[in-house]
Each structure stands twice: as C-alpha cells, then as structure tokens.
Amino acid sequence: MPGFSSEMSDDEKRHQLACAVWHAMECHQVMEEFAEAKFVSHHLISSVFVRFLAEETGANFSAGLAVTLSELRGIVDELRKTQEKTTRGLSWRMDNHTENIKAVMKKAEVKYVPYAKND
C-alpha cells in the first residue's frame, strides 16, 4: 500500500481508502480465527507461546540454579574446613592420649602393644 499524501489525486485517495478498508477486513478475518479458537489454543499463538515459556523458564531456572550452586559450594567448603579442623584436633588429642598411656604403662611395667585391626 503506497504511503498517504495530501497531494494525491482523488483517484489515488479512493484507491488508498479501498486498500485501507480491504486490509482492515483481512485483519478482522484473522482476528475471528483467533477468537474462534479461543485465542490461546490457536496453532500460531500456542507454538510461539510455548517456545517463549520454555526459553523464559529455562533462563530463569538456570539463573536461579547458578546462585543455588554457588551457595551450596560455599556451605560445603565451610563444612570441609570445619571437618578438617575437627579431625586435626581429634588426631592430636588421640596421639597425645596414646603418649600418656605409654608413659603410664612404662611406670606400671606393662608392655605397650599397638591395636591391630582384624584382617
């Protein structure tokens, strides 16, 4: 459809008006198809809408998941540090306790035999 100009001849203006009415009628026919299909279930809309939802949901999910994974990594790292610190403390105490037992056994003249696991 050519652009409208006030300097058009009367025939060109009538042609412009006829084209505008024709396009409006075509739009109404397409709109009627959408309305009859209850709009949401129209095949043109539903496929585009489903694709849109999939993209948006996927993007939102992955963004949320990245934050959650970062938080979980931080929690796991803190727990690992705490566990390592606790293990070192327990190992030190057990080693210290073993040395104390050896000293007491020496005074009592009892032979120290290290614990052996059953194979």
N, C-alpha and C positions, 0 to 999 in steps of 0.2 A: 504494500500500500504506500503510495507516494506521500511525502510529508505535506501537511496543510499549509497553505499560504493565502493571505487575504487578497492577493493579487491574481488569484486563479480566475479563470473564466467560469461562467455559470455552468457549462457542461462539466468542467473539471470538479467544481464544487458538488454537483449532483453525483458524479462518479465517486467522489470522496465519501459522501454521505451513504451511498449504497454499499460501499466497501465496509464502512464502519458498522452499518446495520447487519450485513452478512457475517462479519467476524463476531459480533455480539451474539447472533443466533447460534453460530457454531459453538461458542463458549457455553451457551445455555444447554445445548445438547450434551456436551461433555459433562457439565455440572449435573445434569439429570442422571447420567450414567453413574456418577459417584454417589448421588443421593439414593438411587435405587439399590445400589449395593451396600447401603448403609455406610458409605464413605470408608470406614476402617477396613472393610474386607475387600475393597476394590483391588484388583490384582496389581495395578500400577502403584497404589499407595502402600499396600501391605508389604510388598517386597522391599521397597525403599525404606519403609519404617522399620522393618525387621533388621535390615542391614545397619541402619542408623543405631538401633538399640544395641545390636551386637558390638558395634565399634565403641559406642559410648560406655557400655557396661564393661567391656574388656579393658578399656583405658582406665576407667575408674577402679576396677578390681586390681589391675596391675600396679597402679599408683599406690593404692592402699596396702597392697601386699609388700611392696618395697619398704614402706615405712614399718610395717609389722616385722618384716625380716630383720631390718636394722635394729629394732628394739629387742628382738629375740637374741640377736648376736651379742648385743651389749649385756643382756642378762646372763647369757651363757658364759661370756668372758668373765664377768664378775664372779659367777659361781665357780668357775675354774680356778680363779685366783684364790678364792676363799678356801676351796678344797685343797689346793696345793699348800697353802699356808697351814691349814689344819693338819695335813699329812706330815709336813715337816716337823710341826710341833709334837705330834704323837710319836714320830720316829725318834726324835731327840729324847723324849721322856722315856720311851721304851729302852733305848740304848743306855740312858742314864740309870734306869732301873736295873738293867742287866749288870752293869758295873757294880752297883750297890749289892746285888745278890751275890756276885762273885766275891766281893770283899767280905761279906758276912760268912759265906761258905768256907772261905780260906781260914777265917778265925775259928770256925767250928770244925775245921779239919775234914770237910766234906768235899768230895771231888765234884767239880762242875762238869756236867755233860750237856752239851747243847741239844736242844729239841730237834729231833729228826722226824720229818713227815713220813708217813707210811707210803711206800711206793706201790 
